[in-house]
C-alpha cells in the first residue's frame, strides 16, 4: 500500500511503515481487494484522520473502535459520516451531550470534518473494515499501528486531551503519559451505555477549559 499520508505524520510514523506488521496489513488489504471484497472506507480515505489533522496540530484525540461498515458511511474519521448519510445512534448521542453541555444546536448532518480541521484527531483503532462485517479487520495489525500513533502523540507532544469513551478506548489509557496530557473517560455514547455516564460527562466543555488553561485555542464544536 502506497501510504498517502500528510507529511508531519509521515515523518512521525516512518518507522512503523517499514515494520513487518504494516507490510502484513498491506498484503491483507490487497488480498481482500483481489477477492472482490468491499472495504470501507474507500482507499483514498483510509488515512483521512491524519491528512485532515496534521501531527503538529493535534489538540484532542477522540478514539473510536471500528469504521462504519455500511455503504457511504465511513470516511476515515471516527464517529463521523459523510453529509447525506443519517447520523448513527452513537453520533446522535454525542450531539445530544454537546447540546446539553454547551448548548450547541443539533446539526443537520454527521460530518465531523470541521472538528478534525481544528485539531481533533478522529482516530479509529482499526482503519478499515469489510462491508457489513463489523470488526472484520480488527486483528490484521491496525491496533499495533494506532497504538503507536497514540504513543507517539503522548511522547512527543504535550497538553493533548484524550477522550476515551467506553471500555475499549479506556484500555488505551496506559499508552498516555498523564503528566503531560489530560485523559477524560466516560461510558460509550452507544444507546446501550450512554445513560451509564456518557450523558452528563461534559467532556466538550472540560476539554476546552483545559486547553485554554494551557494557552491553546479551544475547539469550536458547532457544525453548520
C-alpha positions as CSV (number, residue, x, y, z in Angstrom):
1,X,0.0,0.0,0.0
2,X,1.4,3.3,-1.0
3,X,0.7,5.3,2.1
4,X,-0.5,8.7,1.1
5,X,-0.3,10.5,4.5
6,X,0.3,14.1,5.5
7,X,4.0,15.0,5.8
8,X,4.2,15.6,9.5
9,X,2.6,12.2,10.2
10,X,4.9,10.5,7.5
11,X,7.9,11.8,9.5
12,X,6.4,10.8,12.9
13,X,5.4,7.3,11.8
14,X,8.1,6.4,9.2
15,X,9.5,3.6,11.4
16,X,6.0,2.0,11.6
17,X,5.5,1.9,7.8
18,X,8.7,-0.3,7.5
19,X,7.7,-2.8,10.1
20,X,6.6,-6.4,9.3
21,X,3.1,-5.9,10.8
22,X,2.4,-3.0,8.5
23,X,3.5,-5.0,5.4
24,X,1.0,-7.7,6.6
25,X,-1.8,-5.1,6.7
26,X,-0.9,-4.1,3.1
27,X,-0.8,-7.7,1.9
28,X,-4.1,-8.5,3.6
29,X,-5.9,-5.5,2.1
30,X,-4.6,-6.4,-1.4
31,X,-5.9,-9.9,-0.9
32,X,-9.3,-8.7,0.2
33,X,-9.4,-6.4,-2.9
34,X,-8.4,-9.3,-5.2
35,X,-11.1,-11.4,-3.7
36,X,-13.7,-8.8,-4.6
37,X,-14.4,-7.7,-1.1
38,X,-15.8,-4.3,-0.5
39,X,-13.7,-2.4,2.1
40,X,-14.7,0.7,4.0
41,X,-13.6,3.5,3.9
42,X,-12.5,3.8,0.3
43,X,-8.7,3.5,-0.2
44,X,-8.2,7.3,-0.5
45,X,-9.9,7.9,2.8
46,X,-8.2,5.3,5.0
47,X,-5.8,7.9,6.4
48,X,-8.2,10.8,6.3
49,X,-7.9,11.5,10.0
50,X,-4.2,12.0,9.6
51,X,-4.5,14.0,6.4
52,X,-7.1,16.4,7.9
53,X,-5.4,16.8,11.3
54,X,-1.6,17.1,11.0
55,X,0.6,15.8,13.8
56,X,1.7,19.2,14.9
57,X,-1.9,20.4,15.0
58,X,-3.4,17.7,17.3
59,X,-5.1,19.1,20.4
60,X,-7.6,16.4,21.2
61,X,-7.7,12.7,20.4
62,X,-11.2,11.1,20.1
63,X,-10.7,7.4,19.9
64,X,-13.2,5.1,18.1
65,X,-13.0,1.4,17.6
66,X,-14.1,0.4,14.1
67,X,-15.1,2.2,10.9
68,X,-18.8,2.1,10.0
69,X,-19.5,-0.9,7.7
70,X,-22.5,0.3,5.7
71,X,-22.4,2.0,2.2
72,X,-21.3,5.6,2.1
73,X,-20.9,6.0,5.9
74,X,-17.2,5.7,6.8
75,X,-14.8,8.3,5.5
76,X,-11.8,7.8,7.8
77,X,-12.9,9.9,10.8
78,X,-14.1,8.2,13.9
79,X,-17.8,8.6,14.7
80,X,-18.2,10.8,11.5
81,X,-20.4,10.1,8.5
82,X,-20.5,11.9,5.2
83,X,-23.2,14.5,4.5
84,X,-26.4,13.0,3.2
85,X,-26.0,9.9,5.4
86,X,-28.2,9.8,8.6
87,X,-26.1,10.1,11.8
88,X,-25.8,6.7,13.5
89,X,-27.2,6.4,17.1
90,X,-23.8,6.9,18.9
91,X,-23.3,10.2,16.9
92,X,-26.8,11.3,17.7
93,X,-26.0,10.8,21.4
94,X,-22.8,12.8,21.0
95,X,-24.8,15.7,19.6
96,X,-27.3,15.4,22.5
97,X,-24.4,15.7,25.0
98,X,-23.0,18.6,23.1
99,X,-26.4,20.3,23.3
100,X,-26.7,19.7,27.0
101,X,-23.1,20.6,27.7
102,X,-22.6,23.8,25.7
103,X,-26.0,24.5,24.2
104,X,-24.9,23.5,20.7
105,X,-27.7,23.2,18.2
106,X,-28.2,19.6,16.9
107,X,-26.7,19.7,13.4
108,X,-28.5,18.5,10.3
109,X,-25.6,16.2,9.3
110,X,-23.0,14.0,10.9
111,X,-19.8,15.1,9.1
112,X,-17.2,16.0,11.7
113,X,-14.5,17.3,9.3
114,X,-14.8,20.8,11.0
115,X,-13.6,19.3,14.2
116,X,-10.7,17.5,12.5
117,X,-9.6,20.7,10.8
118,X,-9.3,22.3,14.2
119,X,-7.0,19.7,15.7
120,X,-9.4,16.9,16.9
121,X,-7.8,13.6,15.7
122,X,-10.8,11.4,15.0
123,X,-8.9,8.1,15.3
124,X,-10.4,4.6,14.9
125,X,-8.4,1.8,16.4
126,X,-8.9,-0.1,13.1
127,X,-8.7,1.9,9.9
128,X,-10.6,-0.5,7.6
129,X,-13.5,-2.9,7.8
130,X,-15.2,-5.4,5.4
131,X,-18.7,-4.3,4.2
132,X,-21.4,-5.4,6.6
133,X,-18.9,-7.3,8.8
134,X,-18.1,-5.2,12.0
135,X,-14.6,-5.8,13.5
136,X,-13.6,-7.9,10.4
137,X,-10.2,-6.1,10.2
138,X,-9.7,-5.7,13.9
139,X,-6.9,-8.3,14.1
140,X,-4.9,-7.6,10.9
141,X,-2.4,-5.3,12.6
142,X,-4.2,-1.9,12.7
143,X,-4.3,-1.9,16.5
144,X,-0.5,-2.1,16.6
145,X,-0.3,0.9,14.2
146,X,-2.9,3.0,16.1
147,X,-1.3,2.2,19.4
148,X,1.9,3.5,18.0
149,X,0.1,6.7,16.9
150,X,-1.2,7.2,20.5
151,X,2.2,6.5,21.9
152,X,3.9,9.0,19.6
153,X,1.4,11.8,20.5
154,X,1.9,11.0,24.2
155,X,5.8,11.0,23.9
156,X,6.4,13.9,21.5
157,X,3.5,16.3,22.2
158,X,2.2,17.9,25.4
159,X,-1.1,19.3,26.5
160,X,-3.3,17.0,24.4
161,X,-6.7,15.9,25.6
162,X,-7.6,12.2,25.1
163,X,-11.3,11.4,25.1
164,X,-11.7,7.7,26.0
165,X,-15.3,6.6,25.8
166,X,-16.2,3.0,26.7
167,X,-14.1,0.1,27.9
168,X,-12.2,-0.5,24.6
169,X,-11.0,3.1,24.4
170,X,-10.1,3.2,28.1
171,X,-7.8,0.3,27.7
172,X,-5.6,2.7,25.7
173,X,-5.1,4.9,28.8
174,X,-1.9,3.0,29.6
175,X,-0.3,4.4,26.4
176,X,-0.8,8.1,27.6
177,X,1.6,10.0,29.9
178,X,-0.8,11.7,32.2
179,X,1.9,14.0,33.5
180,X,1.9,15.7,30.0
181,X,-1.7,15.2,28.9
182,X,-5.3,15.1,30.1
183,X,-7.4,11.9,29.9
184,X,-11.2,12.2,30.2
185,X,-13.1,8.9,30.5
186,X,-16.8,8.2,30.1
187,X,-19.2,5.4,29.0
188,X,-19.5,4.9,25.3
189,X,-22.2,7.1,23.6
190,X,-23.9,4.0,22.2
191,X,-27.6,3.7,23.1
192,X,-26.6,0.6,25.1
193,X,-24.4,2.6,27.5
194,X,-24.9,6.4,27.1
195,X,-27.2,6.5,30.1
196,X,-24.4,5.0,32.3
197,X,-22.1,8.0,32.3
198,X,-21.8,9.4,28.9
199,X,-24.7,11.8,29.2
200,X,-23.6,14.5,31.7
201,X,-19.9,13.9,31.2
202,X,-19.4,17.4,29.9
203,X,-16.2,16.4,28.1
204,X,-16.5,19.0,25.4
205,X,-16.5,22.0,27.8
206,X,-14.0,20.3,30.1
207,X,-11.6,19.7,27.1
208,X,-11.9,23.3,26.0
209,X,-11.4,24.7,29.5
210,X,-8.2,22.6,29.9
211,X,-6.9,23.7,26.5
212,X,-7.5,27.3,27.3
213,X,-5.7,26.9,30.7
214,X,-2.6,25.9,28.7
215,X,-2.9,28.8,26.3
216,X,-4.3,26.7,23.5
217,X,-7.3,27.9,21.4
218,X,-10.5,25.9,22.2
219,X,-12.4,23.9,19.6
220,X,-15.5,25.3,18.0
221,X,-17.8,22.3,18.3
222,X,-20.6,23.8,16.2
223,X,-21.4,22.1,12.9
224,X,-23.1,24.2,10.3
